[in-house]
Amino acid sequence: MHELPIAQNILQIALRHAGDAKRITRINLVIGDLSAVIGESVQFYWDIIGKGTIAEGATLHFEWIQACFHCKDCENEFEPDGRKFECPQCGSGHVNLVAGREFQLESIEVE
Amino acid sequence: MAKKVTVIEEILSKNDRVAMVNRAQLDNAGLFGLNLMASPGAGKTSVIMATIHALGDEHRIAYIDGDLASSIDVDKVAELGVPSVQINTGGQCHLDAFMMQGALPQLSLTELDLLVVENVGNLVCPSGFRLGVHRNVLIASVPEGDDKPYKYPAMYLGVDVMLLNKMDVIDAFDFDIDYFRRGVEILNPGLAFLPVSCKTGEGLDKWLAWVRSEISTYNEAAGVGYEPR
């Protein structure tokens, strides 16, 4: 997608929240499937842009959230199979997307 | 000792903040902004040129184009007598709020009624970056295939109207318009769906009516009540 600006934003947010910490050791990210982010690619840029900062070498931890729909007719929750969005249990098209758009930096761990 | 610090911040929040600054600039000038997104070759520039031809006498229109390289689109649109700004992203696959911020001072915002931004042709990345406009427009086209809502769902979530262009060639493709619409409707219930052909002009009257009505609603609302876009 656009992993360099994403890595840069992660670094800026983490540094802003680090206070007087000597080192940032871990960064916890919550990313929905629909964000179309490639973790390996963010990690690649992260290893470069983190150099020389207190976040150098920090572990990037990705919590991936699967796209999930909720069926308003039968209350079923399901992951789309990639070919259709209708409820696999009752066939209804009255479904809401309830997860998969997350794109947050949740927390950092510092020393 | 390691210590956990709770952050909970959107990763692209800085872009969102700049987008709000851009939006404020448009609102201060009373200028309604559209962001057109689509795959490469879906017909964004053709839709824009048809719009300028039809509405250019009623409204003062300006154009911002994002492309990796070249000024082909801006050259074409500028020939229609519309103030035009080229953003070359130099490889970046989408426009972002910072690029938009750099482009706005090149236009006389207070002397305009409609700003049309043509994003980089791409069905993935532009959906993640707000620019600071009022409405997002998605242009799909028949040759891309009817499965795109299922393959690129994020693009369909944050848009306010969608055009299905190149309807003149639908008989030459195995395009199941009902299957396509079902996917769109689930992702974005009630989304205005306008089949058009820039080649024959089919359906463009509905698109132009949508643009006219949006401009007049915007002017009545004085920019109040719009989602971040």
Interface residues (C-beta under 8 A of the other chain):
Chain A: M1 H2 P5 I6 N9 I10 Q12 I13 A14 H17 A18 G19 A21 T25 R26 L29 L34 S35 A36 A67 F69 P80 G82 R83 K84 F85 E86 G93 V95 L97 R101 F103 Q104 L105 E106 S107 I108 E109 V110 E111
Chain B: M1 A2 K3 K4 V5 T6 V7 I8 E9 E10 I11 L12 S13 K14 N15 Q92 C93 H94 D96 V124 C125 G128 F129 D147 Y150 K151 P153 A154 L157 R182 G183 E185 I186 L187
